[in-house]
Amino acid sequence: MKKVLLALVSLFFMADSFGQKIVYSEPEKDDSRRMDFEIIGKISGNILIYKKIRNNAYIAVYNNNMEQIAKEQQNYMPDDRLINVDFFPYSDFSYVMYQYQKKNVVYCEAVKIDGNGKKMSDVIVLDTSHIGGSTSNKIYSAVTSEDKSKIMVFKINSRNKSRFIISTLLFDKNLGSSKRSRFVIPMHEHDDYLDQFYVDNDGDYVFAKFNRNTNETINKTSLIWKKADSDSVLSIDVPQKDILLDEIHIKVDNANKRYVLTSFYYKQKRGNIEGLYFYVWDKQTQFPVLQNTAVLGDELRKEAKGDANVKMAFNDYFIKHVIIKKDSGFLVNAESFYTSSRFGNWNRWNYLYGSPYGSYDYYTTYSPYYSTWWWRSRYDNNQNVRYHADNITILSFDKSGNLQWSDVIHKEQYDDEGDDRISFQLANTGTQLHYIFNMDEKRTLLLNDFMLSRDGSISHNPTLRNLDKGYEFLPKYGKQISVHQIVMPCFFRNYICFAKIEFN
């Protein structure tokens, strides 16, 4: 009887608060909180979610009411030694790209699946790597272009610390091989790093190389660019006179064929964040079209500071999104994130390389926003740590890097069990941006939606309330699956289930 009641509540209850519909899936008995999962997307009208329980990998298929209509085993994947899985969804199919080790060889393979999670193609071997021993770390990484017409698979051999060898494989939408390249990146200094890898709609490959002062601020930055049909790379020096950068963000502007590099900046080591730095490079002319700094003024600092003093207002902030506007300007979302414990507070200086929030084999970042559910289970939480995610500051800049307007969404979030239920998810419906996050109201986590319109005005939609208070949303792991739909995982007792939110 309890199971029947749970199914009725979970599958058929829909709330129309703030002009939205929400539907829940029914958790299965094996969907524990330790389950690895990935929201793939909406394919042929169905919602696909990858689940891995111990050595059992399958795809759960849901209809528009979040009723599970199929459960397809992915038998082509190895039972053990599976290292990583990526998904590249299209409207009527998805690629499953995975890597695993067999003896001393790591295989990178792909399979095409349909909207029911069934295999549509033979296994495609994309590449192999011979290694000296056993590894559980990623060898290959894959990125896709904004229009999904290009997929870049790459690996970085960093055994020689002074010469990183990068191998790239460029594929088209049909996984036809367009170009294989291999080139060397000199790493002259001990504190040189690589980060922020992208492929644009033309198949060009771009990433950042930078040098940190004893694992702290960045004192030297280069933009590395490789044309799709070239085997060589161009290194573009990013000037930063009298300033030090914090964390590099690259945004590909496909419409204008440009790369936008953004970072918070300092005037001195371990100083306070002064403002934002912008560098925009045009790949057609191969010249920069913008280099500018925007100082964050006292009025904005007072609004954004929370409990910090005015000078230190942005010291706990991290850039989360850079969005290109139609007028070639850009919108920046930044959020205050930190931890506290009886031993002291966490800040960006303590875990610059070795942060518990995200790490990769060949490069490491300290931003808390690189974490995914797949990697969260790789570390144990320190129960003495409290995680905080506070105000969101939204900054709108024109194409010259001048601040047009700013606003702050005020919130206070904390959790002693981990950072799963804090932070926010962004949904772009074309005419508005929705900032979705939990807020604690009378010891109950309630989902909030703040809506940003094109004119810069922010409205707080009425709080989404559940009839069943047992659902706890995990906004940061959600995924937008269509213009007006987002799927978000939830905790329900000791289980994980999924909610589909539809914006009307």
C-alpha positions in Angstrom: 0.0 0.0 0.0 2.8 2.4 0.8 4.4 1.7 -2.6 1.2 2.4 -4.3 0.7 5.7 -2.5 4.3 6.7 -3.2 3.8 6.0 -6.9 0.6 8.0 -7.0 2.2 11.0 -5.3 5.5 10.7 -7.3 4.2 10.1 -10.8 0.9 12.0 -11.0 1.2 15.0 -8.7 1.8 18.2 -10.7 2.2 21.6 -9.1 1.3 24.8 -11.0 3.2 27.2 -8.8 4.9 30.1 -10.5 3.5 29.1 -13.9 5.5 25.8 -14.0 4.6 22.1 -14.0 6.7 19.6 -12.1 6.5 15.8 -12.3 8.5 13.2 -10.3 9.8 9.8 -11.1 9.4 6.9 -8.8 12.7 5.9 -7.2 13.7 2.3 -7.7 15.0 0.1 -4.9 18.6 0.2 -6.3 18.7 4.0 -6.8 20.6 4.8 -3.6 22.4 8.0 -3.0 25.7 6.3 -3.9 24.5 5.6 -7.4 26.4 7.2 -10.2 24.1 8.9 -12.8 24.1 11.3 -15.7 21.1 13.1 -17.2 21.6 12.5 -20.9 18.8 14.5 -22.4 15.5 14.3 -24.4 15.8 12.0 -27.4 12.9 11.2 -29.7 10.5 12.6 -27.1 11.9 10.4 -24.2 14.1 11.4 -21.3 17.2 9.3 -20.9 19.2 8.9 -17.7 22.3 6.8 -17.3 22.7 4.9 -14.1 25.6 2.8 -12.8 25.2 0.7 -9.7 28.3 -1.2 -8.8 29.3 -2.8 -12.2 25.8 -2.7 -13.6 25.4 0.1 -16.2 22.0 0.8 -17.8 19.9 3.6 -19.3 16.5 4.4 -17.7 14.0 5.7 -20.2 11.2 8.0 -19.1 8.2 9.4 -20.9 6.9 13.0 -20.5 5.2 12.2 -17.2 8.5 10.8 -15.8 7.1 7.2 -15.9 9.9 4.7 -16.6 9.0 2.9 -19.8 12.3 1.0 -20.4 15.5 0.0 -18.7 18.2 -0.9 -21.2 21.3 -2.7 -20.1 24.5 -1.3 -21.8 26.1 -4.7 -22.3 28.8 -3.4 -24.6 30.5 -1.6 -21.7 33.0 -3.7 -19.7 31.8 -4.9 -16.3 35.0 -3.6 -14.6 37.8 -1.2 -15.3 35.4 1.3 -16.7 37.1 4.7 -16.3 34.7 7.3 -17.6 31.5 7.8 -19.6 30.4 10.9 -21.7 27.2 11.5 -23.6 26.6 13.6 -26.6 22.8 13.8 -27.2 21.1 14.9 -30.4 17.3 15.2 -31.2 16.9 11.5 -32.3 20.0 9.8 -31.0 23.0 10.1 -28.6 26.6 9.0 -28.6 27.9 7.1 -25.6 31.6 7.7 -25.4 33.5 5.6 -22.8 37.0 4.5 -21.9 38.2 1.5 -20.0 41.4 -0.4 -19.4 42.2 -3.9 -20.6 45.6 -5.2 -19.5 48.0 -2.3 -20.4 45.8 -0.6 -22.9 43.1 2.1 -22.4 40.4 2.0 -25.1 38.3 5.0 -26.0 35.1 3.7 -27.8 31.7 5.0 -28.8 28.3 3.6 -29.5 25.2 5.3 -31.0 21.9 4.7 -29.0 18.3 5.6 -29.9 15.5 7.3 -27.8 14.9 3.9 -26.1 18.5 3.5 -25.0 19.0 0.7 -27.5 22.3 0.3 -29.4 22.0 1.6 -33.0 25.6 0.9 -34.1 28.5 -1.4 -33.7 31.1 -0.4 -31.2 33.4 2.2 -32.7 37.0 2.2 -31.5 38.1 5.9 -31.5 41.6 5.5 -30.1 43.8 3.4 -27.8 46.7 4.3 -25.4 49.4 2.0 -24.0 50.2 2.7 -20.4 52.7 1.3 -18.0 50.3 0.0 -15.3 46.8 0.2 -13.9 44.9 3.5 -13.8 41.5 4.7 -12.7 42.2 8.2 -14.1 40.8 9.7 -17.3 43.1 9.4 -20.3 40.8 10.9 -22.8 38.5 14.0 -22.7 35.9 15.0 -25.1 34.2 18.3 -25.9 31.6 19.3 -28.5 30.9 22.5 -30.4 27.9 24.7 -29.6 26.0 23.5 -32.7 27.0 19.9 -32.0 28.5 19.6 -35.5 32.0 18.8 -34.2 33.3 16.5 -31.4 36.9 16.7 -30.3 38.6 13.9 -28.4 42.0 14.6 -26.9 44.6 13.3 -24.5 47.6 14.9 -22.9 50.8 13.0 -22.2 52.4 14.9 -19.3 55.1 12.4 -18.3 57.8 14.9 -19.4 57.0 17.9 -17.3 58.7 20.2 -19.7 56.9 19.0 -22.8 53.2 18.1 -22.8 52.3 16.1 -25.9 48.6 16.7 -27.0 46.9 14.4 -29.4 43.6 15.5 -30.9 41.0 13.6 -32.9 38.3 15.8 -34.6 35.0 14.1 -35.6 31.9 15.3 -37.4 28.3 14.7 -36.3 28.4 11.2 -37.8 31.7 10.4 -35.9 33.5 10.5 -39.2 37.2 11.3 -38.6 38.0 14.8 -39.9 41.5 15.3 -38.5 44.1 13.7 -36.3 46.9 15.9 -34.9 49.7 15.7 -32.4 51.7 18.7 -31.1 53.9 19.7 -28.2 53.3 22.4 -25.7 56.4 23.6 -23.9 56.0 23.8 -20.1 59.0 25.9 -19.3 58.2 26.5 -15.6 57.1 24.3 -12.8 53.9 26.3 -12.2 52.7 26.2 -15.9 49.2 24.7 -16.3 46.6 24.0 -19.0 42.9 24.4 -18.7 39.6 25.4 -20.4 39.5 23.2 -23.5 36.9 24.0 -26.2 36.1 23.2 -29.9 34.2 25.8 -31.9 31.7 25.3 -34.7 34.5 25.4 -37.3 36.3 22.6 -35.5 39.1 24.9 -34.2 40.6 23.9 -30.8 41.3 26.5 -28.1 42.5 26.4 -24.6 44.5 28.4 -22.0 48.0 28.0 -20.7 49.0 30.0 -17.6 51.6 30.3 -14.9 50.7 30.6 -11.2 52.7 32.3 -8.5 53.4 29.4 -6.1 49.9 27.9 -6.9 48.1 31.2 -6.3 47.4 34.1 -8.7 48.1 33.9 -12.4 50.9 36.1 -13.6 51.2 34.9 -17.2 48.5 33.7 -19.6 48.4 32.5 -23.2 45.5 31.5 -25.5 46.4 28.4 -27.5 44.6 28.1 -30.9 44.7 25.3 -33.4 42.8 25.5 -36.7 40.7 22.5 -37.6 42.9 21.6 -40.6 46.2 22.4 -39.1 48.8 20.4 -37.2 50.4 23.4 -35.5 49.2 25.8 -32.9 49.3 29.5 -32.4 50.2 30.9 -28.9 48.6 34.3 -28.2 50.1 36.2 -25.3 47.4 37.7 -23.1 48.7 41.0 -21.7 48.0 41.6 -18.0 50.1 44.7 -17.1 50.1 45.5 -13.3 47.4 42.9 -12.5 47.2 39.3 -11.5 44.4 37.0 -12.7 42.4 34.5 -10.6 40.7 31.7 -12.6 40.6 31.7 -16.4 37.3 31.3 -18.2 37.0 31.0 -22.0 33.8 31.5 -23.8 33.5 30.7 -27.5 31.6 33.4 -29.4 30.7 31.4 -32.5 28.5 34.1 -34.1 31.4 36.6 -34.3 34.2 34.0 -34.5 35.9 35.2 -31.3 37.1 33.9 -28.0 36.3 35.7 -24.8 38.7 35.3 -21.9 37.4 36.4 -18.5 38.8 36.4 -15.0 38.6 38.2 -11.7 41.8 40.1 -11.1 44.0 41.4 -8.2 46.6 44.2 -7.9 48.9 42.2 -5.7 49.5 38.6 -4.4 46.9 37.6 -1.8 45.2 40.9 -2.3 41.5 41.5 -2.6 39.6 41.0 -5.9 39.4 44.4 -7.6 37.2 43.6 -10.6 36.9 41.7 -13.9 39.4 41.4 -16.7 38.4 40.8 -20.3 40.4 39.8 -23.4 38.6 39.1 -26.7 40.5 37.7 -29.6 39.2 37.6 -33.2 40.3 34.5 -35.1 39.5 36.0 -38.5 41.9 39.0 -38.1 44.0 37.1 -35.6 44.1 40.3 -33.4 42.5 41.2 -30.1 39.4 43.4 -30.3 39.1 44.1 -26.6 41.3 44.2 -23.5 39.8 45.9 -20.5 39.4 45.8 -16.8 36.1 46.7 -15.0 36.5 47.9 -11.4 33.7 46.7 -9.0 32.6 49.8 -7.2 31.7 50.3 -3.5 28.0 50.4 -4.1 28.0 47.0 -5.8 30.3 45.6 -3.2 28.0 46.7 -0.4 25.1 44.9 -2.2 27.2 41.7 -2.8 29.3 41.5 0.3 27.1 39.4 2.6 29.1 39.2 5.9 32.4 40.4 4.4 33.7 43.9 4.6 33.5 46.1 1.5 37.1 45.6 0.3 36.8 41.8 0.6 33.3 41.6 -0.9 34.2 39.4 -3.9 37.0 37.3 -2.3 34.7 34.3 -2.0 33.1 34.7 -5.4 33.6 32.4 -8.3 32.6 33.0 -11.9 30.0 30.4 -12.9 28.7 31.5 -16.3 29.8 33.8 -19.1 26.9 34.4 -21.6 27.4 36.2 -24.9 24.6 38.7 -25.7 23.3 39.5 -29.2 25.0 42.9 -29.2 28.4 41.2 -28.6 28.4 42.2 -24.9 28.4 39.6 -22.2 26.7 38.6 -19.0 28.6 37.2 -16.0 27.1 35.2 -13.2 29.2 34.8 -10.1 28.4 33.1 -6.8 29.8 33.3 -3.3 31.1 29.9 -2.3 33.2 28.9 0.8 33.4 26.4 3.7 33.8 26.8 7.4 34.9 24.5 10.2 36.3 24.6 13.7 39.7 24.6 12.1 39.0 27.7 10.0 37.4 28.8 6.8 38.2 27.5 3.4 39.2 30.1 0.8 40.6 30.0 -2.7 44.2 30.1 -1.4 43.9 26.9 0.7 43.1 24.4 -2.1 44.4 25.9 -5.3 45.6 22.6 -6.6 44.1 19.6 -4.7 40.6 21.1 -4.1 38.0 18.5 -3.1 35.7 20.0 -5.6 37.2 18.9 -8.9 40.4 17.5 -10.4 41.6 16.1 -13.7 44.6 14.0 -14.6 46.6 16.6 -16.6 45.2 19.8 -15.2 43.5 20.8 -12.0 41.2 23.7 -11.1 40.1 24.9 -7.7 36.7 26.2 -8.7 33.8 24.4 -6.9 31.8 24.4 -10.2 33.8 21.7 -11.9 32.3 18.9 -9.7 29.8 16.4 -11.2 27.9 13.6 -9.6 30.2 11.1 -11.3 33.2 12.5 -9.5 31.5 13.5 -6.2 31.5 9.9 -5.0 35.3 9.8 -5.4 36.0 11.6 -2.1 34.6 11.3 1.4 33.2 14.3 3.1 34.7 15.7 6.2 31.8 15.9 8.7 33.5 18.8 10.4 33.0 21.0 7.4 30.0 23.3 6.6 29.5 24.2 2.9 28.2 27.7 2.1 26.8 29.1 -1.1 25.5 32.7 -0.8 24.6 35.6 -3.0 24.6 35.5 -6.8 25.9 38.7 -8.5 24.9 39.3 -12.1 27.0 41.7 -14.2 26.1 42.9 -17.7 28.9 44.4 -19.9 28.8 46.0 -23.3 31.0 44.9 -26.1 33.8 47.2 -24.9 33.8 45.6 -21.5 32.1 48.5 -19.7 29.7 47.6 -16.9 26.1 48.5 -18.0 24.2 47.3 -15.0 24.5 44.8 -12.1 22.1 43.1 -9.7 22.4 40.7 -6.8 20.1 37.8 -5.9 20.4 37.4 -2.1 20.5 34.0 -0.6 22.1 32.1 2.2 22.7 28.4 1.8 24.7 25.9 3.9 24.9 22.2 4.4 26.9 20.1 6.8 26.6 16.9 4.7 28.1 18.1 1.5 27.5 20.7 -1.3 24.9 18.6 -3.2 21.9 20.7 -2.2 23.4 24.1 -2.4 24.3 26.5 -5.3 22.0 27.0 -8.2 21.0 25.9 -11.7 20.6 28.3 -14.7 17.8 27.7 -17.2 17.8 29.8 -20.4 14.3 29.9 -22.1 15.4 32.4 -24.7 13.5 35.4 -23.3 14.4 34.9 -19.6 17.1 33.4 -17.5 15.9 31.4 -14.5 18.0 31.0 -11.4 16.8 28.0 -9.5 18.0 27.1 -6.0 16.9 25.7 -2.6 16.1 28.0 0.4 15.6 26.8 3.9 12.2 27.9 5.2 11.1 26.6 8.5 13.6 23.7 8.3 12.2 22.7 4.9 14.1 23.1 1.6 11.9 24.9 -0.9 12.8 25.4 -4.5 13.0 29.1 -5.5 13.0 30.6 -9.0 14.4 34.1 -9.7 13.7 35.3 -13.3 16.0 37.7 -15.2 14.4 39.5 -18.1 16.2 41.0 -21.1 15.9 44.5 -19.6 17.9 43.5 -16.5 14.9 43.3 -14.2 14.7 40.4 -11.7 11.5 39.0 -10.3 11.0 36.4 -7.7 8.4 33.9 -8.7 6.3 32.3 -6.0 8.0 29.4 -4.2 7.5 25.9 -5.6 6.0 23.8 -2.8 5.6 20.1 -2.7 2.7 18.2 -1.2 5.2 15.6 -0.1 7.9 17.4 1.9 10.3 14.5 1.5 11.8 15.7 -1.8 15.1 17.5 -1.6 16.2 19.0 -4.9 19.9 19.0 -6.1 19.8 22.0 -8.5 23.5 22.0 -9.4 23.3 18.6 -11.0 20.2 19.4 -13.1 20.3 19.7 -16.9 18.2 21.7 -19.3 16.8 19.2 -21.9 14.7 21.6 -24.0 13.9 25.3 -24.2 11.3 25.0 -21.6 12.2 21.9 -19.6 14.8 21.0 -17.1 15.4 17.7 -15.3 16.7 17.8 -11.7 17.7 15.0 -9.4 16.2 14.8 -6.0 16.8 13.0 -2.7 13.8 11.1 -1.5 14.6 9.4 1.8 17.7 7.3 1.0 17.0 7.2 -2.8 17.6 9.3 -5.8 14.7 10.2 -8.1 14.3 12.8 -10.8 11.9 15.8 -11.4 11.0 17.4 -14.6 10.3 21.1 -14.4 8.5 22.7 -17.2 8.4 26.5 -17.7 5.2 27.7 -19.3 
